[in-house]
């Protein structure tokens, strides 16, 4: 975290975005705020023990605040004991690019690279479908995160996650000639298209909640509906739509993870595998960024509550190298 040290007692202050905020009750029966605070350099767990209902300022996910507190250790992990906080004002002259987690690549560049790949498809139907969907969704794709709190939950994260997966798909195509490359990459490019309808963006440009459509239908079903609507409108063949729609509704792999069907074609199986791999690598590397060599991470609830060891044989980065 880019906190400024105020003295030798561990007191620091800085500008952060709230990525988690829950009111909880201590063993003594007192309310406190259980927080996760973030900036572009990472995130930290924080506790505000002096919260007073009706007196303390109410915080919500995506609020940008100035915070002061003391850095401590809890279960061998850094934690901030918050002493005070306030909402930022114009007088603070805050550079949001240093606070809001964002893709290290210009989202327009990511979009152009993906659009170029789709435009090169040999299959006319897949080219028409993918380009038409990207034309319609460009404005949202460029700014949307890929998730609420988990992998690639940053501005431009959706395109970043997508291009990272496309790079993996291209490598797999070279190793397995039986894979239909255009089908695999088209499905990869479209698999999360409806995250733009499932996730609501707050004032910070990060996701603050799920939309009603996201809660009731989810991005797998919404994406299938989008592909059907746009594909039918531009004249894409029925078989092509069927295959892509199957890839979209099955890319979570198992029903307990939200899949409407398990993958039943080769390209759908690969899509599920690379989606899962990209998300998990991102989460592990992100966790390791906050851990010294030879130490273990905190338990990662998104990864079966496992702790990961930083062997430090290579430098850690939470981002793939796409160009």
N, C-alpha and C positions, 0 to 999 in steps of 0.2 A: 504494500500500500504506500502511496505517496504522501504519508503523513509528515508534518514538520514537527521535529522534536522541540519541545518548549523548555525542558530542564532535564536534570539528571535523574529525576524520580520516575521516568518513563512516561510522563505526560506528553501527549501529542495532540495535534489538531490538523484538520484538513477537510477538503470537500469530497463528498462521496454520494453515491446513489444507493438508495435502499432497495435491495433485491429480495429481502424477506423481512416480514414484520409480523410477529405474533404476540398477542397478550397472553401471559401465562401467570400462574399463581405459584409463589414460592412455598417452601415447607412451612413458613411462618404465616402463610395466608395472605401475603402481600402481592399485589400486581407488579409485574415487571415486563419489559419488552425484550423478546428474544429476536435478535436482528442478524441479518447478514448485510454487510456494507461492502461496496465495491467501487473501484475505479479501473482505469485501463490496465493497471499493473497487477490486479488481482482482487481478491475478496477476503474478508475477515469476519469471523463470528463475533458478535458484540452483545452485551447485556446492558440494559438501562434499568437498574434496580430501583431507582427513585421515581418511577412513573406514578403519577397521581391522576386518576380518572377525573376529568373535568377541569384539571389544572394544567397538566402537561400537554404540549402540542401533540395532536394525533398524527401519527405517521402512517404512510401507506407505501406499498411497493411502487417504485419508480420516482418517489420523492427525492429531490436533490437537496442535501443539507450540508451545513458546516457542523462538524462534530468535534468535541474535545473529550479526551479520556485518558486512561492509563493502560498501557500495553502490559498484559499479563500472560501467563502460561496456564493452560488447563488441559490435562491429559496430553501433555507434551506438545500442545498446539497453541499458536498465538490466539489471544482473545482480547478484545477491547472492552474495558469497563468504562462505560460512557458516563461522563460527569454532566455534560450539557450538550444541547444541540439546538439548532435553529434552521429555519428555511433560508435559502439564499435569496439575495435581493440583487437588483441591478448594480448597486454600488460595489458588490463583490467582484464584478467583472470576471466571472468564472469562464474559463475556456472549457466548454463542454466536451471537446474532443479528448481532454485529459481525464474525463470522469466516466463518460458513457462507454462501456466496452463496445468496440467496433471492429469490423474486419480490417486486417492490415492492408488489404487490397481495395482499391477503388471499386465499389459495386458496379459501376458502369463498365469497367474493364472485365469483370467477371461475367456480366450479362453479355457483352459483345463476344467473349470467347465461347460461351455456351451457344449463342445464336449462330455463330460461325460453324460450330460443330454440327448443329441441327441442319443448317443450310447445305451441308456437304453430304447428307444421307443419300445413298444410292436409291433407297426405297422411296418412291414418290409420295405414297400415302403417309409414311412416317415423317417425311420432311414437311409435308403440308400441315399435318396435325401439330407437330411440335412447334414449328415456326408460328402458326396461327395462335396457339395458346400463349406463347411468349410475347407475341405482339399485343395481345389483349391484357396480359398481366404485367407488362414491363414496369410500370410505375410502382406497383406494390412489391414486385420481386426485388427491386433494387434496394429497398429499405427494410424489408422484413427480416426479423430474426428467425432462426430455425426452431426455437423452442421457448417455453415459458421460463424454466429455471435450469434445464439441463444443457445438453450439448449445443454449442453454437448459438447460445442465447445472447446474441449481440447484434448490433445494427449491421445489416448486410450478411448476417449469418446464414440465411437460407441459401443464397447463391454460393456462398463459400462451401457449405456442406455439400451442395449439389455438384459443384465442379470437382471437389475432392473425390467424390464417389465416381464421377465420370472418369477421372484419371485411373482409378482402380479398375473400372470396367474395361478401359482400353488395354490395360496390362493383361487382364484375364482373357480378352479376345485374342491376344497374340499367343497365349499358351494353349487355348482350347479352340481349334478351328471350327468345331461344330456349333459354337455359340453364334447366334444371329446378332452381329454387332450393332446394326442399326436398331433392332428391337430392344436390345439390352440398354443402349445409351438413351434411346427415346423414353423408355420406361423410367430410367434413372433421372432424366431431366424433368419428368412430369410427376414423379412419385409423391412429392411434397407440395405440389402446386397449390393445394387448397389450405396449406398452413396460413395463407394470406386471408382466408375466410374464417379459419378456426381460431386464430389468435388476434386479440385486440391490442393495438398499440397505445400506450399511454403517452403523456406529454414529453417524456424523455426519449421516445423512440424505441423503448423496450416494451416487451409484452407485460401488461398488468392484469390480464384476465382472459378467460375464454369467452368467445362470443356465444350467443344462444345457439347458433348453428354448430359451433364447435362442441358445445356441451351435448347437444341432442343428436348430432350426426357424426361429427369427427371428420378429420381431413381425408381419411381413406374413402369414405362414402362421398363426401363433397367433391373430391378430386375425380372420382368415377363419373359423377354427374356432370362436372365441368367438361371432361373429355367427350362424353356422349353428346352434350349440347353443341360444343364448338366443332367437334369432328363431323357431326351430322350436317351442321350448317355449311361447312366448307366442302362437303362431298367425300369425306374419307370412307373407304370401304368398310363393310360390316365386320369382316374377319380381323382387320387391323385394329378396329376399336375394341373388339372383344378381347384380344390379346393384351392390349395396353390396359384396359379396365381391369382385367384379371390381375395384372402386375400391381396395379394401384391398391386393390382391395386385399391383396395377400402379402404386401411387403413387410408387414409386422410379423409374419411367419406363423404365429400360433394364435388361436382365438383368445387365450388369456392375455395376450398382448395387444388385442384389438383387431386382429385380422378377421375379415369376414369369411375368407377361405384360406386354407393353407396353399402354398405355392404348388402349382400343378403343371408348370412348364419350366424348362431349364432356366430360361432367362429370369423368371420370377424367383427361383431359388437363389440365383446369384445376386439378384437385387436385394433380397432379404439379408444375405450374408454381408454384402458390402455396406449396407445401411447400418447394420448392427456393429460391424467392425469400425467404421468411421466414427460413430458416436462413442463407442467404448474407448478407443484410442484417445480421442479428444478428452474425455473425462479423466482418464488415468494421467495423461500428461499435464492437464490442468492442476490436478491434485499434487503431482510431484513438484510443480513449480514452487510450492510453499514449503518444501521439505529439504533439509540439509542432507548432503551425502551421508549414507550409512543409517539414515533414519526412516521410519515408517510414516505413511500418511495417516490422517484420521480415517475412521471407517467411512467408506463411500456407500451411502445407502442405495444409490442407483446401480451399484455393482456388487450386489448381494452382501453389503456391509463388510466387504473385504478391505484390508489395509494393504497398501502397496509400498514396496521397498525401493528406495532411491539408490541404485547401485552406482550411479554417477559415471558409468563407463562412456556415456555420451551426454552432451548438453541437452537440456530439456526445452522443448517448445510446444506450446499448446495449439500450434497452427501448422497445417501442412504447407509445403512449398509448392505452389501451383504454377509458377512461371519461372 
